[in-house]
Amino acid sequence: MHSTVKHPAAEALSCLLISWQHQLFPENLTRVETSTLAGSMFIHLQQLLKPDLSMEIGAFQADYSKKMRLLFPRIHVAAFEASPDVYRHFKRREQFHKRNIAYLNLAVADINGMASFNLIEENAGLSMRNSLMDRTDLPAQSVSVPAITGDAFVREHPAGNIALWIDVEGAQEKVLTGFRESLERQSVASLFIEVEQGSLWRGQWSDSETIGYLLRFGYVPVLCDAESYAPENQKNQYNIIFARAADINDQFIAFMLEGYKRIIKAMRAE
């Protein structure tokens, strides 16, 4: 494991994000709606940033990658699913090759080779809580799976404007440190990442540690949701959208506000 990342603004910024979601979302949207809003806003943002590579890490059935393929017919779209059972199930059902989506049975981590992966014993082997990390409260089977760093994959598929969707059940550190070179070069244009305010998985990064790491490379949060907000729960789970600080200008802000208003209006009309 890498050493804990400290950043003077990270703790304050994570608290501010939590405050925003507590004040704004519960009054107007359900927690599920805020998650839908955040995902839709990230897709909307790609129309401005125009990525040349999309990577969905912790893909499950790769819903995000399907949307990106429709939006960008010509870019490389890759979806990574580490669980062998989940991979086999959805590869057969979804016919990804016909959609021109690279659906890969790989863990994106901080190493190239083989990695230990925990398969949670629920939902007939199709758990959405499988992880490179482990939880003492969830029975799991540890298996060895092929792993690749984000940087290694990017070297094989050169890109300067990458969109990352990361949903890895507590393994944020392993994924993000494997993208260090891409982050240093600012090849990642935007990322959507699930974080936890407290610790659900043993040894995981908290939201403030994740924020601190990305701040070091010039990435700032531009929106969060309230996916699993509960006032009594000190381990809140939610999603954050990050963008390159250098990209945030009047045009960026106006584009995000326009999208926010349009998506909220559409959700309320349903």
C-alpha positions as CSV (number, residue, x, y, z in Angstrom):
1,M,0.0,0.0,0.0
2,H,1.1,3.5,-0.7
3,S,1.5,6.1,2.1
4,T,-1.4,8.2,3.0
5,V,-1.8,11.3,0.9
6,K,-2.0,14.6,2.9
7,H,-3.1,17.9,1.3
8,P,-3.9,21.0,3.4
9,A,-7.1,21.7,1.5
10,A,-8.4,18.2,1.1
11,E,-10.1,17.7,4.4
12,A,-11.8,21.1,4.3
13,L,-12.9,20.5,0.7
14,S,-14.4,17.0,1.5
15,C,-16.3,18.6,4.4
16,L,-17.6,21.3,2.0
17,L,-18.8,18.7,-0.5
18,I,-20.6,16.8,2.2
19,S,-22.2,20.1,3.4
20,W,-23.4,20.9,-0.1
21,Q,-25.0,17.5,-0.6
22,H,-26.7,17.6,2.8
23,Q,-28.1,21.1,2.2
24,L,-29.1,20.9,-1.4
25,F,-30.1,17.4,-2.4
26,P,-32.4,16.1,0.3
27,E,-34.7,19.1,-0.1
28,N,-35.2,18.6,-3.8
29,L,-34.1,15.2,-5.0
30,T,-34.0,11.6,-3.6
31,R,-30.6,10.0,-3.1
32,V,-31.2,7.9,-6.2
33,E,-32.0,11.0,-8.2
34,T,-28.8,12.7,-7.2
35,S,-26.8,9.7,-8.4
36,T,-28.7,9.8,-11.7
37,L,-28.1,13.5,-12.0
38,A,-24.3,13.2,-11.4
39,G,-24.0,10.4,-13.9
40,S,-25.9,12.5,-16.5
41,M,-23.8,15.5,-15.8
42,F,-20.6,13.6,-16.4
43,I,-21.9,12.4,-19.7
44,H,-23.0,16.0,-20.5
45,L,-19.5,17.3,-19.7
46,Q,-17.9,15.0,-22.3
47,Q,-19.7,16.9,-25.1
48,L,-17.5,19.9,-24.1
49,L,-14.3,18.0,-23.4
50,K,-14.5,15.6,-26.3
51,P,-12.4,12.7,-25.0
52,D,-10.4,10.5,-27.3
53,L,-10.4,7.5,-24.9
54,S,-13.1,6.3,-22.4
55,M,-12.3,3.9,-19.6
56,E,-14.9,2.5,-17.3
57,I,-13.3,0.8,-14.3
58,G,-15.4,-1.6,-12.3
59,A,-17.8,-1.8,-15.2
60,F,-20.3,-4.6,-14.2
61,Q,-22.7,-4.4,-17.2
62,A,-20.9,-1.3,-18.6
63,D,-23.8,1.1,-18.8
64,Y,-21.6,4.1,-18.9
65,S,-19.5,2.7,-21.8
66,K,-22.7,2.0,-23.8
67,K,-23.6,5.7,-23.4
68,M,-20.2,6.9,-24.4
69,R,-20.2,4.7,-27.5
70,L,-23.5,6.2,-28.6
71,L,-22.1,9.7,-28.0
72,F,-18.7,9.1,-29.5
73,P,-18.9,6.5,-32.3
74,R,-15.2,6.8,-33.2
75,I,-13.2,6.9,-30.0
76,H,-11.8,3.8,-28.2
77,V,-14.2,2.7,-25.4
78,A,-12.9,0.2,-22.8
79,A,-14.8,-1.3,-19.9
80,F,-12.9,-3.2,-17.2
81,E,-14.5,-5.9,-15.1
82,A,-12.3,-7.9,-12.8
83,S,-14.8,-10.5,-11.6
84,P,-14.6,-13.6,-13.8
85,D,-18.2,-14.5,-13.1
86,V,-19.6,-11.0,-13.8
87,Y,-17.4,-10.8,-16.9
88,R,-18.7,-14.1,-18.3
89,H,-22.3,-13.3,-17.5
90,F,-22.4,-9.9,-19.2
91,K,-20.0,-10.6,-22.1
92,R,-22.5,-13.3,-23.2
93,R,-25.6,-11.2,-22.6
94,E,-24.6,-7.8,-23.8
95,Q,-22.7,-8.7,-27.1
96,F,-20.1,-6.0,-26.5
97,H,-18.1,-6.8,-29.6
98,K,-21.2,-5.8,-31.7
99,R,-21.3,-2.5,-29.9
100,N,-17.6,-1.9,-30.6
101,I,-16.8,-1.8,-26.8
102,A,-13.7,-3.5,-25.5
103,Y,-15.1,-5.4,-22.5
104,L,-12.0,-6.6,-20.6
105,N,-11.6,-9.2,-17.8
106,L,-8.9,-7.1,-16.1
107,A,-8.5,-5.4,-12.7
108,V,-7.2,-1.9,-13.1
109,A,-4.7,-1.5,-10.2
110,D,-1.3,-0.3,-9.1
111,I,0.5,-3.4,-10.6
112,N,0.8,-5.2,-13.9
113,G,0.5,-9.0,-13.5
114,M,-1.8,-10.8,-11.2
115,A,-3.8,-9.4,-8.2
116,S,-5.8,-10.8,-5.4
117,F,-9.5,-10.0,-5.9
118,N,-12.4,-10.5,-3.4
119,L,-15.6,-12.1,-4.8
120,I,-18.5,-11.3,-2.5
121,E,-20.8,-14.3,-1.9
122,E,-24.1,-12.7,-2.8
123,N,-26.5,-12.3,-5.8
124,A,-25.6,-15.7,-7.3
125,G,-22.0,-14.6,-7.8
126,L,-23.0,-11.4,-9.5
127,S,-22.3,-9.0,-6.6
128,M,-21.7,-5.3,-7.3
129,R,-19.5,-5.2,-4.2
130,N,-16.5,-7.3,-5.4
131,S,-13.3,-5.5,-4.8
132,L,-9.5,-5.5,-4.7
133,M,-10.0,-4.5,-1.1
134,D,-11.6,-6.7,1.7
135,R,-14.4,-6.1,4.1
136,T,-14.7,-8.1,7.4
137,D,-18.5,-7.8,7.3
138,L,-19.0,-9.5,3.9
139,P,-18.1,-13.2,3.3
140,A,-15.8,-13.4,0.2
141,Q,-13.6,-15.7,-1.8
142,S,-10.2,-14.4,-2.8
143,V,-9.1,-15.3,-6.3
144,S,-6.2,-14.3,-8.5
145,V,-7.1,-12.1,-11.5
146,P,-5.0,-10.4,-14.3
147,A,-4.3,-6.8,-13.5
148,I,-3.0,-3.8,-15.4
149,T,-2.2,-0.2,-14.4
150,G,-4.1,2.6,-16.0
151,D,-0.8,4.0,-17.3
152,A,0.1,0.7,-19.0
153,F,-3.2,0.6,-20.8
154,V,-2.9,4.3,-21.9
155,R,0.6,3.6,-23.3
156,E,-1.0,0.9,-25.4
157,H,-3.8,3.3,-26.5
158,P,-2.2,6.7,-26.6
159,A,-4.7,9.5,-25.7
160,G,-4.5,13.1,-24.5
161,N,-8.1,13.6,-23.4
162,I,-9.2,10.6,-21.3
163,A,-12.6,10.3,-19.6
164,L,-12.5,7.9,-16.5
165,W,-15.5,6.4,-14.8
166,I,-14.2,4.7,-11.6
167,D,-16.5,2.5,-9.4
168,V,-14.1,0.2,-7.5
169,E,-15.6,-0.4,-4.1
170,G,-12.9,1.1,-1.9
171,A,-9.9,0.5,-4.2
172,Q,-9.5,4.2,-5.3
173,E,-5.8,4.3,-4.1
174,K,-4.8,1.3,-6.2
175,V,-6.5,2.6,-9.3
176,L,-5.4,6.2,-9.1
177,T,-1.8,5.5,-8.2
178,G,-1.7,3.3,-11.3
179,F,-2.7,6.4,-13.3
180,R,0.1,8.6,-11.9
181,E,1.9,9.2,-15.2
182,S,-1.4,10.1,-17.0
183,L,-2.4,12.5,-14.2
184,E,1.0,14.1,-14.2
185,R,0.7,14.7,-17.9
186,Q,-2.9,15.9,-17.5
187,S,-3.9,13.3,-20.1
188,V,-7.0,12.6,-18.0
189,A,-9.6,15.3,-18.8
190,S,-12.3,14.3,-16.4
191,L,-13.1,11.6,-13.9
192,F,-16.2,10.3,-12.1
193,I,-15.3,8.4,-9.0
194,E,-17.2,6.8,-6.1
195,V,-15.7,7.6,-2.7
196,E,-16.5,7.0,1.0
197,Q,-16.4,9.6,3.8
198,G,-15.3,6.9,6.2
199,S,-13.8,3.4,5.9
200,L,-15.9,0.5,4.6
201,W,-13.0,-1.5,3.2
202,R,-9.8,-2.3,5.2
203,G,-7.0,0.2,4.4
204,Q,-9.0,2.2,1.8
205,W,-8.6,5.9,1.1
206,S,-11.3,8.2,2.4
207,D,-12.9,10.9,0.3
208,S,-10.4,13.5,1.6
209,E,-7.4,11.3,0.7
210,T,-8.8,10.8,-2.8
211,I,-9.4,14.5,-3.2
212,G,-6.0,15.3,-1.8
213,Y,-4.3,13.0,-4.3
214,L,-6.1,14.5,-7.3
215,L,-5.5,18.1,-6.1
216,R,-1.8,17.4,-6.3
217,F,-2.1,16.9,-10.1
218,G,-4.3,19.9,-10.8
219,Y,-7.7,18.2,-10.7
220,V,-10.6,19.8,-8.8
221,P,-14.1,18.5,-7.9
222,V,-16.9,20.2,-9.8
223,L,-20.0,18.3,-8.6
224,C,-20.9,15.6,-6.1
225,D,-24.1,13.6,-5.4
226,A,-25.6,12.1,-2.2
227,E,-25.8,8.5,-3.4
228,S,-25.8,6.9,0.1
229,Y,-26.4,9.9,2.4
230,A,-27.6,9.1,5.9
231,P,-27.1,11.6,8.7
232,E,-26.3,8.9,11.2
233,N,-23.9,7.1,8.9
234,Q,-20.3,8.3,9.2
235,K,-19.2,6.2,6.2
236,N,-21.2,8.0,3.6
237,Q,-20.7,6.8,0.0
238,Y,-21.0,9.3,-2.8
239,N,-19.7,10.2,-6.3
240,I,-17.5,13.1,-7.3
241,I,-16.8,14.6,-10.7
242,F,-13.3,16.0,-11.2
243,A,-12.0,18.1,-14.0
244,R,-8.6,19.7,-14.9
245,A,-8.4,23.0,-13.1
246,A,-6.9,24.5,-16.2
247,D,-10.1,23.7,-18.2
248,I,-12.4,25.5,-15.7
249,N,-13.3,28.9,-17.3
250,D,-16.5,30.9,-18.0
251,Q,-17.4,28.6,-20.9
252,F,-17.0,25.5,-18.7
253,I,-19.1,26.9,-15.9
254,A,-21.9,28.1,-18.3
255,F,-21.9,24.7,-20.0
256,M,-22.2,22.9,-16.6
257,L,-25.0,25.2,-15.4
258,E,-26.9,24.7,-18.7
259,G,-26.7,21.0,-18.4
260,Y,-27.7,21.0,-14.7
261,K,-30.8,23.0,-15.4
262,R,-31.8,20.9,-18.5
263,I,-31.2,17.5,-16.7
264,I,-33.1,18.6,-13.6
265,K,-36.0,19.8,-15.7
266,A,-36.1,16.5,-17.6
267,M,-36.0,14.5,-14.3
268,R,-38.9,16.5,-12.9
269,A,-41.0,16.0,-16.0
270,E,-40.8,12.2,-15.7
